[in-house]
Amino acid sequence: PLAKFCSLPCMDEISSRALFVHVCLPGQDKDSDDFGDDFPTMQELSFGLVNILAHLQIAKIIGLGLGAGANILCRLAIHSPDKVIGLLAIQPTASAASVMEQLKQRIVTLKLGSIDHSPDTDQFLVYHKFGNLVEMAEHKIEAVEMYKKRL
């Protein structure tokens, strides 16, 4: 999704002057194997980002995170404010998702998939904001596009 987002024509001016680094954690991709019991804490992951930035020789970042990624970036901004210029945190989570939250996420993903789209972040935001209107719309794909333009 990040590569797709960065390759959009509206991102050309920014992409020509910026470097995008996507950090993917093991076990977090759809259909990936479970990482096991030794998964690091959010705090440990945020300190790990400091090491990644140092290794890549990146002095400062503007962070973009969703869910646990937003939580990790918020922690990075707290303990290393000299590294973070700005931060866009979408639905930062402070704890593990409850059973109800996991169920809600799966239902949203299924509903997004039922309107012939892959569940990207923009579609998630459209559904979060306009979900009931999309479900009631006769032409769902056109409704999603219309609501994307409104956002």
DRENPA-3360 file (N, C-alpha, C; in nm, 2 decimals, always signed):
BEGIN
1 = PLAKFCSL = +0.08/-0.12/+0.00/+0.00/+0.00/+0.00/+0.08/+0.13/+0.00 ~ +0.20/+0.13/+0.07/+0.28/+0.25/+0.07/+0.34/+0.28/-0.06 ~ +0.39/+0.17/-0.13/+0.45/+0.19/-0.26/+0.34/+0.24/-0.36 ~ +0.22/+0.19/-0.35/+0.11/+0.23/-0.44/+0.08/+0.38/-0.41 ~ +0.08/+0.41/-0.28/+0.05/+0.55/-0.24/+0.15/+0.65/-0.29 ~ +0.28/+0.61/-0.28/+0.39/+0.70/-0.32/+0.40/+0.71/-0.47 ~ +0.34/+0.62/-0.55/+0.35/+0.62/-0.69/+0.24/+0.70/-0.76 ~ +0.14/+0.75/-0.68/+0.03/+0.82/-0.73/+0.08/+0.95/-0.79;
9 = PCMDEISS = +0.02/+1.00/-0.90/+0.07/+1.12/-0.97/+0.07/+1.24/-0.87 ~ -0.03/+1.25/-0.78/-0.04/+1.36/-0.68/+0.08/+1.36/-0.59 ~ +0.15/+1.25/-0.58/+0.27/+1.24/-0.49/+0.40/+1.27/-0.56 ~ +0.40/+1.30/-0.69/+0.52/+1.32/-0.76/+0.62/+1.42/-0.70 ~ +0.56/+1.54/-0.67/+0.64/+1.65/-0.62/+0.71/+1.61/-0.48 ~ +0.63/+1.54/-0.40/+0.69/+1.50/-0.27/+0.79/+1.38/-0.29 ~ +0.75/+1.28/-0.37/+0.84/+1.17/-0.39/+0.97/+1.20/-0.46 ~ +0.97/+1.31/-0.53/+1.10/+1.35/-0.60/+1.20/+1.41/-0.50;
17 = RALFVHVC = +1.15/+1.45/-0.38/+1.23/+1.51/-0.28/+1.24/+1.44/-0.14 ~ +1.18/+1.32/-0.14/+1.18/+1.24/-0.02/+1.21/+1.10/-0.04 ~ +1.25/+1.04/+0.07/+1.28/+0.89/+0.07/+1.17/+0.83/+0.16 ~ +1.11/+0.73/+0.11/+1.01/+0.65/+0.19/+1.06/+0.52/+0.23 ~ +1.06/+0.50/+0.36/+1.11/+0.37/+0.42/+0.99/+0.30/+0.49 ~ +0.96/+0.18/+0.44/+0.85/+0.11/+0.50/+0.91/+0.00/+0.59 ~ +0.88/+0.00/+0.72/+0.93/-0.10/+0.81/+0.82/-0.20/+0.83 ~ +0.84/-0.32/+0.79/+0.74/-0.43/+0.81/+0.78/-0.53/+0.92;
25 = LPGQDKDS = +0.70/-0.55/+1.01/+0.73/-0.64/+1.12/+0.69/-0.78/+1.08 ~ +0.78/-0.88/+1.13/+0.74/-1.02/+1.10/+0.61/-1.06/+1.16 ~ +0.54/-1.14/+1.09/+0.41/-1.19/+1.14/+0.29/-1.09/+1.12 ~ +0.31/-0.97/+1.07/+0.21/-0.87/+1.06/+0.14/-0.87/+0.93 ~ +0.19/-0.93/+0.83/+0.13/-0.93/+0.69/+0.01/-1.03/+0.70 ~ -0.08/-1.00/+0.61/-0.20/-1.09/+0.60/-0.15/-1.23/+0.56 ~ -0.20/-1.33/+0.62/-0.17/-1.47/+0.59/-0.03/-1.51/+0.63 ~ +0.04/-1.43/+0.71/+0.18/-1.47/+0.75/+0.18/-1.56/+0.87;
33 = DDFGDDFP = +0.28/-1.63/+0.89/+0.30/-1.72/+1.01/+0.30/-1.64/+1.14 ~ +0.26/-1.70/+1.24/+0.26/-1.64/+1.37/+0.41/-1.62/+1.42 ~ +0.44/-1.51/+1.47/+0.58/-1.48/+1.51/+0.63/-1.57/+1.63 ~ +0.53/-1.60/+1.72/+0.57/-1.68/+1.84/+0.55/-1.59/+1.97 ~ +0.61/-1.65/+2.08/+0.59/-1.58/+2.21/+0.70/-1.47/+2.24 ~ +0.80/-1.47/+2.16/+0.91/-1.37/+2.19/+0.90/-1.25/+2.11 ~ +0.78/-1.21/+2.07/+0.76/-1.08/+2.00/+0.80/-0.96/+2.09 ~ +0.88/-0.87/+2.04/+0.92/-0.75/+2.12/+0.80/-0.67/+2.16;
41 = TMQELSFG = +0.81/-0.59/+2.27/+0.71/-0.50/+2.31/+0.71/-0.37/+2.21 ~ +0.61/-0.29/+2.22/+0.60/-0.17/+2.14/+0.72/-0.08/+2.17 ~ +0.75/-0.07/+2.30/+0.86/+0.01/+2.34/+0.99/-0.04/+2.28 ~ +1.02/-0.17/+2.28/+1.14/-0.23/+2.22/+1.14/-0.20/+2.07 ~ +1.02/-0.21/+2.01/+1.02/-0.19/+1.87/+1.05/-0.04/+1.83 ~ +1.01/+0.05/+1.92/+1.04/+0.19/+1.89/+1.18/+0.22/+1.91 ~ +1.25/+0.15/+2.01/+1.39/+0.17/+2.02/+1.47/+0.10/+1.90 ~ +1.41/+0.00/+1.85/+1.46/-0.07/+1.73/+1.46/+0.03/+1.61;
49 = LVNILAHL = +1.36/+0.11/+1.60/+1.36/+0.21/+1.49/+1.47/+0.31/+1.50 ~ +1.52/+0.34/+1.62/+1.64/+0.43/+1.63/+1.76/+0.36/+1.56 ~ +1.77/+0.23/+1.59/+1.88/+0.16/+1.53/+1.87/+0.15/+1.37 ~ +1.75/+0.13/+1.33/+1.72/+0.13/+1.18/+1.76/+0.26/+1.12 ~ +1.71/+0.37/+1.18/+1.75/+0.50/+1.13/+1.90/+0.53/+1.13 ~ +1.96/+0.49/+1.23/+2.11/+0.51/+1.24/+2.18/+0.42/+1.13 ~ +2.13/+0.30/+1.11/+2.20/+0.21/+1.01/+2.18/+0.27/+0.87 ~ +2.06/+0.33/+0.85/+2.03/+0.38/+0.71/+2.08/+0.53/+0.70;
57 = QIAKIIGL = +2.14/+0.58/+0.81/+2.19/+0.72/+0.81/+2.08/+0.82/+0.78 ~ +1.96/+0.80/+0.84/+1.85/+0.89/+0.83/+1.84/+0.97/+0.96 ~ +1.86/+1.11/+0.95/+1.87/+1.19/+1.06/+1.73/+1.23/+1.12 ~ +1.64/+1.25/+1.03/+1.50/+1.30/+1.08/+1.40/+1.23/+0.99 ~ +1.28/+1.21/+1.05/+1.17/+1.15/+0.98/+1.04/+1.23/+1.00 ~ +0.95/+1.21/+0.90/+0.81/+1.24/+0.92/+0.74/+1.10/+0.92 ~ +0.68/+1.06/+1.03/+0.63/+0.93/+1.04/+0.48/+0.92/+1.00 ~ +0.45/+0.81/+0.94/+0.31/+0.78/+0.90/+0.28/+0.64/+0.95;
65 = GLGAGANI = +0.19/+0.62/+1.05/+0.17/+0.49/+1.11/+0.02/+0.47/+1.13 ~ -0.02/+0.34/+1.12/-0.16/+0.30/+1.14/-0.16/+0.19/+1.24 ~ -0.25/+0.20/+1.34/-0.27/+0.10/+1.44/-0.14/+0.09/+1.53 ~ -0.09/-0.03/+1.53/+0.03/-0.06/+1.61/+0.15/+0.02/+1.56 ~ +0.16/+0.04/+1.43/+0.27/+0.12/+1.37/+0.26/+0.27/+1.42 ~ +0.14/+0.32/+1.44/+0.12/+0.45/+1.49/+0.17/+0.46/+1.64 ~ +0.14/+0.36/+1.71/+0.18/+0.35/+1.85/+0.33/+0.35/+1.86 ~ +0.39/+0.27/+1.78/+0.54/+0.26/+1.78/+0.60/+0.39/+1.74;
73 = LCRLAIHS = +0.55/+0.46/+1.64/+0.60/+0.59/+1.60/+0.58/+0.69/+1.71 ~ +0.47/+0.69/+1.78/+0.44/+0.78/+1.89/+0.55/+0.76/+2.00 ~ +0.58/+0.64/+2.03/+0.68/+0.61/+2.13/+0.82/+0.66/+2.08 ~ +0.85/+0.64/+1.96/+0.97/+0.70/+1.90/+0.98/+0.85/+1.92 ~ +0.87/+0.91/+1.89/+0.86/+1.06/+1.90/+0.88/+1.10/+2.05 ~ +0.84/+1.02/+2.14/+0.85/+1.06/+2.28/+0.99/+1.04/+2.33 ~ +1.06/+0.93/+2.30/+1.19/+0.91/+2.35/+1.30/+0.96/+2.26 ~ +1.27/+0.99/+2.14/+1.37/+1.05/+2.05/+1.31/+1.17/+1.97;
81 = PDKVIGLL = +1.27/+1.27/+2.04/+1.21/+1.38/+1.96/+1.30/+1.45/+1.86 ~ +1.43/+1.44/+1.88/+1.52/+1.50/+1.78/+1.51/+1.43/+1.65 ~ +1.46/+1.31/+1.64/+1.45/+1.23/+1.52/+1.32/+1.25/+1.44 ~ +1.22/+1.30/+1.51/+1.08/+1.31/+1.45/+1.04/+1.46/+1.42 ~ +1.03/+1.49/+1.29/+0.98/+1.63/+1.25/+0.83/+1.64/+1.27 ~ +0.77/+1.53/+1.22/+0.62/+1.53/+1.23/+0.57/+1.38/+1.23 ~ +0.44/+1.37/+1.27/+0.39/+1.24/+1.28/+0.24/+1.24/+1.25 ~ +0.20/+1.14/+1.16/+0.06/+1.12/+1.13/+0.03/+0.98/+1.19;
89 = AIQPTASA = -0.05/+0.98/+1.29/-0.08/+0.86/+1.36/-0.23/+0.83/+1.34 ~ -0.26/+0.72/+1.27/-0.40/+0.69/+1.24/-0.44/+0.57/+1.33 ~ -0.54/+0.58/+1.41/-0.58/+0.48/+1.51/-0.47/+0.42/+1.59 ~ -0.39/+0.50/+1.66/-0.29/+0.44/+1.74/-0.35/+0.35/+1.85 ~ -0.30/+0.24/+1.87/-0.35/+0.14/+1.97/-0.26/+0.15/+2.09 ~ -0.32/+0.14/+2.21/-0.24/+0.14/+2.33/-0.22/+0.00/+2.39 ~ -0.30/-0.09/+2.34/-0.30/-0.23/+2.40/-0.33/-0.32/+2.29 ~ -0.33/-0.45/+2.32/-0.36/-0.55/+2.22/-0.51/-0.54/+2.19;
97 = ASVMEQLK = -0.55/-0.57/+2.07/-0.69/-0.56/+2.03/-0.77/-0.66/+2.10 ~ -0.89/-0.61/+2.15/-0.98/-0.71/+2.22/-1.05/-0.80/+2.11 ~ -1.12/-0.90/+2.16/-1.18/-0.99/+2.06/-1.29/-0.91/+1.98 ~ -1.36/-0.82/+2.04/-1.46/-0.74/+1.97/-1.39/-0.65/+1.87 ~ -1.28/-0.59/+1.90/-1.21/-0.51/+1.80/-1.16/-0.59/+1.68 ~ -1.10/-0.71/+1.71/-1.06/-0.80/+1.61/-1.17/-0.84/+1.52 ~ -1.29/-0.87/+1.58/-1.41/-0.90/+1.50/-1.45/-0.79/+1.41 ~ -1.46/-0.67/+1.47/-1.49/-0.55/+1.39/-1.40/-0.53/+1.28;
105 = QRIVTLKL = -1.27/-0.54/+1.30/-1.17/-0.53/+1.19/-1.20/-0.63/+1.08 ~ -1.23/-0.75/+1.11/-1.25/-0.85/+1.01/-1.38/-0.83/+0.94 ~ -1.48/-0.78/+1.00/-1.61/-0.75/+0.93/-1.58/-0.63/+0.84 ~ -1.51/-0.53/+0.88/-1.48/-0.41/+0.79/-1.40/-0.46/+0.67 ~ -1.30/-0.55/+0.69/-1.22/-0.60/+0.58/-1.31/-0.68/+0.49 ~ -1.40/-0.76/+0.54/-1.49/-0.84/+0.45/-1.58/-0.75/+0.37 ~ -1.63/-0.65/+0.44/-1.72/-0.56/+0.37/-1.65/-0.48/+0.26 ~ -1.53/-0.44/+0.29/-1.45/-0.36/+0.19/-1.42/-0.46/+0.07;
113 = GSIDHSPD = -1.39/-0.58/+0.10/-1.37/-0.68/-0.01/-1.49/-0.70/-0.09 ~ -1.61/-0.69/-0.03/-1.73/-0.72/-0.11/-1.77/-0.61/-0.20 ~ -1.70/-0.50/-0.20/-1.73/-0.39/-0.30/-1.62/-0.38/-0.40 ~ -1.56/-0.50/-0.43/-1.46/-0.51/-0.54/-1.33/-0.43/-0.52 ~ -1.29/-0.41/-0.40/-1.17/-0.33/-0.37/-1.08/-0.41/-0.27 ~ -0.95/-0.39/-0.28/-0.87/-0.44/-0.18/-0.87/-0.34/-0.06 ~ -0.87/-0.39/+0.06/-0.89/-0.30/+0.17/-0.76/-0.21/+0.21 ~ -0.74/-0.11/+0.13/-0.63/-0.02/+0.15/-0.67/+0.08/+0.26;
121 = TDQFLVYH = -0.58/+0.16/+0.31/-0.61/+0.25/+0.42/-0.71/+0.36/+0.37 ~ -0.71/+0.41/+0.25/-0.80/+0.50/+0.21/-0.94/+0.45/+0.21 ~ -0.96/+0.32/+0.17/-1.09/+0.26/+0.17/-1.14/+0.23/+0.31 ~ -1.04/+0.20/+0.40/-1.08/+0.18/+0.54/-1.13/+0.31/+0.60 ~ -1.07/+0.42/+0.57/-1.11/+0.55/+0.61/-1.25/+0.59/+0.56 ~ -1.27/+0.56/+0.43/-1.40/+0.59/+0.36/-1.50/+0.50/+0.44 ~ -1.48/+0.38/+0.46/-1.58/+0.29/+0.52/-1.60/+0.34/+0.67 ~ -1.49/+0.38/+0.74/-1.51/+0.42/+0.88/-1.60/+0.55/+0.88;
129 = KFGNLVEM = -1.58/+0.64/+0.79/-1.65/+0.76/+0.79/-1.79/+0.75/+0.73 ~ -1.80/+0.67/+0.61/-1.92/+0.67/+0.54/-1.98/+0.53/+0.52 ~ -1.94/+0.44/+0.60/-1.97/+0.29/+0.59/-2.12/+0.26/+0.56 ~ -2.21/+0.32/+0.64/-2.35/+0.29/+0.62/-2.40/+0.34/+0.49 ~ -2.35/+0.46/+0.44/-2.39/+0.52/+0.32/-2.34/+0.43/+0.20 ~ -2.22/+0.38/+0.21/-2.17/+0.29/+0.11/-2.25/+0.17/+0.09 ~ -2.29/+0.11/+0.21/-2.37/-0.02/+0.21/-2.50/+0.01/+0.14 ~ -2.56/+0.12/+0.16/-2.69/+0.15/+0.11/-2.69/+0.20/-0.04;
137 = AEHKIEAV = -2.57/+0.24/-0.09/-2.56/+0.29/-0.22/-2.59/+0.18/-0.32 ~ -2.65/+0.22/-0.43/-2.68/+0.12/-0.54/-2.56/+0.09/-0.61 ~ -2.47/+0.19/-0.64/-2.35/+0.17/-0.71/-2.23/+0.19/-0.61 ~ -2.19/+0.08/-0.55/-2.10/+0.09/-0.44/-1.96/+0.15/-0.48 ~ -1.91/+0.10/-0.59/-1.78/+0.15/-0.64/-1.78/+0.30/-0.66 ~ -1.88/+0.35/-0.73/-1.89/+0.49/-0.75/-1.90/+0.57/-0.62 ~ -1.98/+0.51/-0.52/-1.99/+0.57/-0.39/-1.86/+0.59/-0.32 ~ -1.78/+0.48/-0.32/-1.65/+0.48/-0.26/-1.57/+0.59/-0.32;
145 = EMYKKRL = -1.56/+0.60/-0.45/-1.48/+0.70/-0.52/-1.53/+0.84/-0.49 ~ -1.66/+0.86/-0.48/-1.71/+0.99/-0.44/-1.67/+1.03/-0.30 ~ -1.68/+0.94/-0.21/-1.64/+0.97/-0.07/-1.49/+0.99/-0.06 ~ -1.41/+0.92/-0.14/-1.27/+0.94/-0.14/-1.24/+1.09/-0.17 ~ -1.31/+1.14/-0.27/-1.29/+1.28/-0.32/-1.33/+1.37/-0.21 ~ -1.43/+1.34/-0.13/-1.48/+1.42/-0.02/-1.37/+1.43/+0.09 ~ -1.30/+1.32/+0.11/-1.20/+1.32/+0.22/-1.08/+1.40/+0.17;
% end
